Amino acid sequence: MMRSVRGRSRFSTGALIMIIAIGTMAVNTAAIASTTGGPDEQDLGDLPQYSRLFGVSVEEARQEVALADEARVLQDEIAAAYGDHFAGMWLEHEPRFRIVVAVTVQDPQRLSSLITPGLAPYVRMEVVSHSLSELSAITENLSLDLPHAYGLDVKNNEVSVSVLATDAEGAEAWVREHVSGDAVRIRAVTSLPRPIANIYGGLQVDGTCAPLGSGTFGWSVRKSFGSLISGVTTAGHVANCVDYNGVALTFQGGVTTGDADAQWHSSTFTEQPRFKWNDDGATRLVLAKRTYSNVMVGDIVCKYGITRGYQCGSVEQKDYDIDGFFGPYSAKWIEVAACGGADLADDGDSGGPAFFQNTAIGMVTHDSTGDVFCNNKMLVNSLTHFQTVLGITVLVSP
């Protein structure tokens, strides 16, 4: 499945520089999915989904994942080297795979001194108008008095604000009055993000005390400090009185504001560092965790939930605020899209694990429908944030 490419018209001129060096990329094929599925799943994990999403072979998908992982390691160094001139990084998959580094100053020598020879042929610098710190400052002072959601759209170098179509004119007027320049774009949508209501990760949550009871467990966890209590997570907006297989779990804590929409429960079951990833019941071991700072726009993220099952998409935005009619939340959510595919999430998928291969990334908490350009989206709460807020840590297999 190939995606259409939308042009970017908001960048400054003189913007494209290819960083070229001679070298080869050694691909690390270790730590591919460990599952209880068939031999194909054991060998390939999420690579077939990657292949279909971006129209490449499975072997090309494997190499691109390795390249993205290498770039992820350098991301903090690149951001530090450019300081207030850094404007973000993302992955491009069409017309060919590229790692794009956006900055507000044309200084390719600084970038070439940081990247490895094997990575260099895939890296492209793009000079843009607004730094990441400038866009972040705008979001911190965004006080639009209308239901809305917003995020940092690094690919288009702007703050993207979604409002209902009936509020679009008023939102445009507010932006003209309060924000100078072209750093904010209003997008009219048909609906704003909503919670997906409804003993390891991926198993069904049975709610016993509220209509919003049913959901999906996310991850096996352990209390970070003090006692060695272990348990499982799900979304915070799911009812906090839950059962599994007819056995009541003990509520330990939850939150639906700020950085997290999450809760966790202890149980009499033995929590395992694995998660269900398809409707056949196959599971994968959790071998790694990806922090919020290491999630890049363009990354592929997969999920499992009891309603829509196993689906994958790519990261469209980070620093996404989901207040709308709900909240108040912080601008810490990850928006994932699969524009030409099936719906990513629906009622009942709340709390389900978000992952790639054997790496835990977060939990599904909302769908994000309504964009006329791309109707299949979901929002993911990073494990970095819900672990901190709840004082827990996701279990990783030895």
C-alpha positions as CSV (number, residue, x, y, z in Angstrom):
1,M,0.0,0.0,0.0
2,M,1.5,3.3,-1.1
3,R,0.7,6.7,0.5
4,S,0.2,9.9,-1.3
5,V,2.8,12.6,-0.5
6,R,1.6,16.1,0.3
7,G,3.9,19.0,-0.6
8,R,5.2,21.4,2.0
9,S,4.8,25.1,1.2
10,R,5.7,26.7,4.5
11,F,9.5,26.2,4.5
12,S,12.1,28.9,3.7
13,T,13.9,28.8,0.4
14,G,17.3,27.1,-0.2
15,A,16.0,24.3,1.9
16,L,17.2,21.0,0.6
17,I,20.7,19.6,1.1
18,M,21.7,16.0,0.7
19,I,24.4,14.7,3.1
20,I,26.3,12.1,1.2
21,A,29.1,9.8,2.3
22,I,30.5,6.5,1.3
23,G,29.7,3.5,3.5
24,T,27.6,0.5,4.0
25,M,25.0,-0.2,6.7
26,A,25.3,-3.3,8.8
27,V,21.8,-4.4,9.6
28,N,21.2,-5.9,13.1
29,T,18.6,-8.6,12.7
30,A,18.7,-9.7,16.3
31,A,15.8,-9.2,18.7
32,I,13.2,-9.7,16.0
33,A,9.8,-10.8,17.4
34,S,9.6,-13.7,19.8
35,T,6.1,-15.0,19.5
36,T,3.9,-18.0,20.1
37,G,2.5,-17.7,16.6
38,G,3.6,-19.6,13.5
39,P,7.1,-19.5,11.9
40,D,6.4,-16.5,9.7
41,E,5.5,-14.4,12.8
42,Q,8.5,-15.7,14.6
43,D,10.8,-14.6,11.8
44,L,9.3,-11.3,10.7
45,G,7.2,-9.8,13.5
46,D,5.7,-6.5,12.3
47,L,7.9,-6.3,9.2
48,P,5.1,-7.5,6.9
49,Q,2.9,-4.7,8.0
50,Y,5.8,-2.2,7.5
51,S,6.2,-3.7,4.0
52,R,2.5,-3.2,3.1
53,L,2.3,0.3,4.6
54,F,5.3,1.7,2.7
55,G,5.4,-0.5,-0.4
56,V,8.8,-2.0,0.2
57,S,10.1,-5.6,0.5
58,V,10.3,-7.2,3.9
59,E,14.1,-7.1,3.6
60,E,14.0,-3.4,2.8
61,A,11.7,-2.9,5.7
62,R,14.2,-4.7,8.0
63,Q,17.1,-2.4,6.8
64,E,15.0,0.8,7.2
65,V,14.1,-0.2,10.8
66,A,17.8,-0.6,11.5
67,L,18.6,2.8,10.0
68,A,15.8,4.5,12.0
69,D,17.1,2.9,15.2
70,E,20.6,4.2,14.5
71,A,19.2,7.7,13.8
72,R,17.2,7.5,17.0
73,V,20.4,7.1,19.0
74,L,21.9,10.3,17.4
75,Q,18.7,12.4,17.9
76,D,19.7,13.9,21.2
77,E,23.2,14.7,20.0
78,I,21.8,16.5,16.9
79,A,19.3,18.5,18.9
80,A,22.1,19.6,21.3
81,A,24.5,20.5,18.5
82,Y,21.9,22.8,16.9
83,G,20.3,24.1,20.1
84,D,17.6,26.7,19.4
85,H,18.1,26.1,15.6
86,F,16.8,22.5,15.9
87,A,13.4,22.0,14.4
88,G,12.8,18.3,14.7
89,M,13.5,15.0,12.9
90,W,11.3,12.6,11.0
91,L,11.3,9.7,8.7
92,E,10.2,9.8,5.0
93,H,9.2,6.7,3.2
94,E,8.4,8.1,-0.3
95,P,9.7,8.4,-2.9
96,R,12.4,6.6,-1.0
97,F,13.5,6.2,2.7
98,R,15.1,9.3,4.2
99,I,15.9,10.6,7.7
100,V,15.1,14.3,7.7
101,V,16.7,16.7,10.1
102,A,15.1,20.1,10.1
103,V,17.0,23.2,11.3
104,T,16.6,27.0,11.0
105,V,20.2,27.6,9.9
106,Q,22.0,26.2,6.8
107,D,25.0,24.4,8.4
108,P,25.4,20.9,6.9
109,Q,29.0,20.6,8.2
110,R,27.7,20.4,11.7
111,L,25.3,17.6,10.8
112,S,27.8,15.6,8.8
113,S,30.2,15.7,11.8
114,L,27.7,13.8,13.9
115,I,26.3,11.1,11.6
116,T,28.1,7.8,10.8
117,P,29.2,7.1,7.2
118,G,26.7,4.2,6.9
119,L,23.8,6.5,7.9
120,A,24.9,9.5,5.9
121,P,23.5,8.6,2.5
122,Y,20.0,8.4,4.0
123,V,20.1,11.8,5.8
124,R,18.6,15.0,4.4
125,M,18.8,18.4,6.0
126,E,15.9,20.8,5.6
127,V,16.1,24.5,6.5
128,V,12.8,25.8,7.9
129,S,11.4,28.9,9.4
130,H,10.5,28.0,12.9
131,S,12.6,26.1,15.5
132,L,11.1,23.4,17.8
133,S,11.5,25.7,20.8
134,E,9.6,28.4,19.0
135,L,6.7,26.1,18.2
136,S,6.7,24.7,21.7
137,A,6.4,28.2,23.1
138,I,3.3,28.8,21.0
139,T,1.6,25.6,22.3
140,E,2.4,26.6,25.9
141,N,0.5,29.9,25.4
142,L,-2.3,28.5,23.2
143,S,-5.5,29.7,25.1
144,L,-8.1,29.2,22.4
145,D,-11.5,29.3,24.1
146,L,-13.0,26.6,21.8
147,P,-13.0,22.8,22.0
148,H,-9.8,21.9,20.2
149,A,-6.8,19.6,19.9
150,Y,-3.3,20.5,18.8
151,G,0.1,19.1,18.1
152,L,3.5,20.0,16.7
153,D,3.5,19.2,13.0
154,V,7.3,19.0,12.5
155,K,7.0,17.9,8.8
156,N,5.0,21.1,8.0
157,N,6.9,23.2,10.5
158,E,3.8,24.5,12.3
159,V,1.5,24.1,15.2
160,S,-1.6,22.2,13.9
161,V,-4.8,23.1,15.7
162,S,-7.9,21.0,15.0
163,V,-11.4,22.4,15.7
164,L,-14.9,21.5,14.7
165,A,-15.9,22.8,11.3
166,T,-18.5,25.1,12.9
167,D,-15.7,26.7,15.0
168,A,-13.1,27.1,12.2
169,E,-13.9,30.7,11.4
170,G,-13.7,31.8,15.0
171,A,-10.5,29.9,15.5
172,E,-8.9,31.6,12.4
173,A,-9.9,35.0,13.8
174,W,-8.3,34.2,17.2
175,V,-5.1,33.1,15.5
176,R,-4.8,36.3,13.5
177,E,-5.3,38.3,16.6
178,H,-3.0,36.4,19.0
179,V,-0.3,34.7,16.9
180,S,2.1,36.5,14.6
181,G,3.5,34.9,11.4
182,D,2.5,31.6,9.8
183,A,3.4,29.1,12.6
184,V,-0.2,28.1,13.4
185,R,-2.6,26.3,11.0
186,I,-6.3,25.7,11.8
187,R,-7.7,22.4,10.5
188,A,-11.5,21.9,10.4
189,V,-12.5,18.3,11.5
190,T,-15.7,16.5,11.8
191,S,-15.0,15.3,15.4
192,L,-12.4,15.8,18.1
193,P,-10.5,13.0,19.9
194,R,-12.7,10.9,22.2
195,P,-11.9,8.2,24.7
196,I,-12.2,4.7,23.5
197,A,-14.3,3.2,26.2
198,N,-14.7,0.1,26.5
199,I,-2.8,-11.1,32.4
200,Y,-0.5,-9.6,30.4
201,G,-1.1,-7.0,27.8
202,G,-3.7,-7.4,25.1
203,L,-6.2,-9.4,27.2
204,Q,-9.8,-8.2,27.7
205,V,-10.7,-6.0,30.6
206,D,-14.1,-6.8,32.1
207,G,-15.6,-3.8,33.9
208,T,-18.1,-4.5,36.7
209,C,-19.3,-1.1,37.9
210,A,-19.8,1.3,35.0
211,P,-20.9,1.5,31.3
212,L,-17.4,2.3,30.3
213,G,-16.1,-0.8,31.9
214,S,-14.7,-2.8,29.0
215,G,-11.3,-2.3,27.6
216,T,-7.9,-4.0,26.9
217,F,-5.0,-4.6,29.3
218,G,-1.8,-2.8,28.2
219,W,1.3,-4.1,30.0
220,S,2.5,-6.1,33.0
221,V,4.1,-3.7,35.5
222,R,5.7,-3.6,38.9
223,K,5.7,-0.8,41.4
224,S,8.9,1.2,40.9
225,F,9.7,1.8,44.6
226,G,9.0,0.2,47.9
227,S,7.0,-3.0,47.8
228,L,7.3,-5.5,45.0
229,I,3.6,-5.3,44.0
230,S,3.0,-6.2,40.4
231,G,0.0,-5.8,38.2
232,V,-1.4,-4.8,34.8
233,T,-2.3,-1.4,33.2
234,T,-5.2,-0.2,31.1
235,A,-6.5,3.3,30.1
236,G,-7.5,5.6,33.0
237,H,-10.9,6.4,31.6
238,V,-11.9,2.7,31.8
239,A,-13.9,1.9,34.9
240,N,-11.5,1.3,37.9
241,C,-13.4,-1.8,39.1
242,V,-12.3,-4.5,36.7
243,D,-12.2,-8.3,36.5
244,Y,-10.3,-10.8,34.4
245,N,-11.8,-14.2,33.9
246,G,-14.3,-13.5,36.6
247,V,-11.6,-12.6,39.2
248,A,-11.7,-9.1,40.7
249,L,-8.4,-7.1,40.4
250,T,-7.3,-4.6,43.1
251,F,-7.2,-1.0,42.0
252,Q,-3.8,0.6,42.8
253,G,-4.0,4.0,41.2
254,G,-5.0,5.9,38.1
255,V,-5.1,9.3,36.4
256,T,-7.0,11.0,33.5
257,T,-5.3,14.4,33.5
258,G,-1.9,15.9,32.8
259,D,0.6,13.5,31.2
260,A,-1.4,10.3,31.4
261,D,-4.7,8.5,30.8
262,A,-3.8,5.3,32.7
263,Q,-4.5,3.1,35.7
264,W,-3.1,-0.1,37.1
265,H,-4.4,-3.0,39.2
266,S,-2.7,-5.8,41.1
267,S,-4.1,-9.3,41.0
268,T,-3.7,-12.9,42.2
269,F,-2.4,-13.8,38.7
270,T,1.2,-14.1,37.8
271,E,2.1,-11.1,35.5
272,Q,4.3,-12.0,32.6
273,P,6.5,-9.7,30.5
274,R,4.7,-10.5,27.3
275,F,1.7,-9.2,25.4
276,K,-1.0,-10.6,23.1
277,W,-0.7,-9.1,19.6
278,N,-3.3,-10.9,17.4
279,D,-6.7,-12.5,17.6
280,D,-5.2,-16.0,17.4
281,G,-3.8,-15.5,20.9
282,A,-0.2,-15.3,19.9
283,T,2.1,-13.3,22.3
284,R,5.4,-11.6,22.2
285,L,8.0,-11.1,24.9
286,V,8.7,-7.6,25.9
287,L,12.4,-7.2,25.1
288,A,12.8,-3.4,25.2
289,K,11.0,-0.1,26.0
290,R,11.1,3.0,23.7
291,T,11.0,6.4,25.5
292,Y,8.9,9.3,24.4
293,S,12.0,11.3,23.3
294,N,13.0,8.4,21.1
295,V,9.8,8.2,19.2
296,M,10.2,9.9,15.8
297,V,7.6,11.2,13.3
298,G,7.4,8.5,10.6
299,D,8.0,5.6,13.0
300,I,5.7,2.7,12.6
301,V,3.6,1.9,15.7
302,C,1.4,-1.2,16.0
303,K,-1.4,-2.0,18.6
304,Y,-3.6,-4.7,19.7
305,G,-7.1,-4.2,21.1
306,I,-10.2,-6.4,21.6
307,T,-12.2,-4.5,19.0
308,R,-10.0,-3.7,16.0
309,G,-7.3,-6.2,16.8
310,Y,-3.9,-5.9,15.4
311,Q,-3.3,-2.7,13.3
312,C,-0.3,-0.6,12.5
313,G,0.3,3.0,11.3
314,S,3.0,5.6,11.3
315,V,3.5,8.5,13.7
316,E,2.1,11.8,12.3
317,Q,2.6,14.1,15.3
318,K,4.1,14.2,18.8
319,D,3.4,16.7,21.6
320,Y,-0.3,16.3,20.8
321,D,-2.8,17.8,23.2
322,I,-6.2,16.0,23.4
323,D,-8.2,18.3,25.6
324,G,-11.1,19.0,23.2
325,F,-14.2,18.3,25.3
326,F,-12.1,16.3,27.8
327,G,-8.9,16.7,29.8
328,P,-7.1,18.7,31.0
329,Y,-4.2,16.8,29.5
330,S,-0.7,17.9,28.6
331,A,0.7,18.0,25.0
332,K,2.4,14.6,25.4
333,W,0.3,12.3,23.2
334,I,1.5,10.5,20.0
335,E,-0.8,10.6,17.0
336,V,-0.6,7.5,14.8
337,A,-2.2,7.2,11.3
338,A,-2.9,4.6,8.7
339,C,-4.6,6.8,6.1
340,G,-5.5,4.1,3.5
341,G,-6.0,1.2,5.9
342,A,-8.6,-0.1,8.3
343,D,-9.7,1.8,11.4
344,L,-6.8,1.7,13.9
345,A,-8.9,1.8,17.1
346,D,-12.4,1.8,18.5
347,D,-14.4,1.4,21.7
348,G,-12.9,-1.5,23.7
349,D,-9.3,-1.0,22.4
350,S,-8.6,1.5,25.2
351,G,-5.5,0.6,27.2
352,G,-4.3,-1.9,24.6
353,P,-0.5,-2.2,24.0
354,A,1.2,0.0,21.4
355,F,4.5,-1.5,20.2
356,F,6.8,-2.3,17.4
357,Q,8.3,-5.8,17.2
358,N,9.2,-6.6,20.9
359,T,9.5,-3.0,22.0
360,A,6.9,-1.5,24.3
361,I,5.9,2.1,23.3
362,G,2.7,3.0,25.1
363,M,-1.0,2.4,25.4
364,V,-3.9,3.2,23.1
365,T,-6.2,5.7,24.7
366,H,-8.2,7.6,22.1
367,D,-9.2,7.5,18.5
368,S,-8.7,10.7,16.4
369,T,-11.2,10.5,13.5
370,G,-12.4,13.4,11.4
371,D,-9.5,14.6,9.3
372,V,-10.6,14.8,5.7
373,F,-7.1,13.9,4.5
374,C,-6.8,10.9,6.8
375,N,-9.6,9.3,8.7
376,N,-7.9,6.4,10.4
377,K,-5.9,7.6,13.4
378,M,-5.3,6.8,17.1
379,L,-3.6,8.5,20.0
380,V,-1.0,6.7,22.2
381,N,0.0,7.6,25.7
382,S,3.8,7.0,26.0
383,L,5.0,4.6,28.6
384,T,7.5,7.3,29.7
385,H,4.6,9.4,31.0
386,F,2.3,6.8,32.6
387,Q,5.2,5.0,34.3
388,T,6.3,8.2,35.9
389,V,2.8,9.4,36.9
390,L,1.8,6.0,38.4
391,G,5.2,5.1,39.9
392,I,5.4,1.8,38.0
393,T,7.7,0.2,35.4
394,V,6.8,-2.0,32.5
395,L,8.2,-5.5,32.9
396,V,10.9,-6.5,30.4
397,S,11.8,-10.2,29.8
398,P,15.4,-11.1,30.9
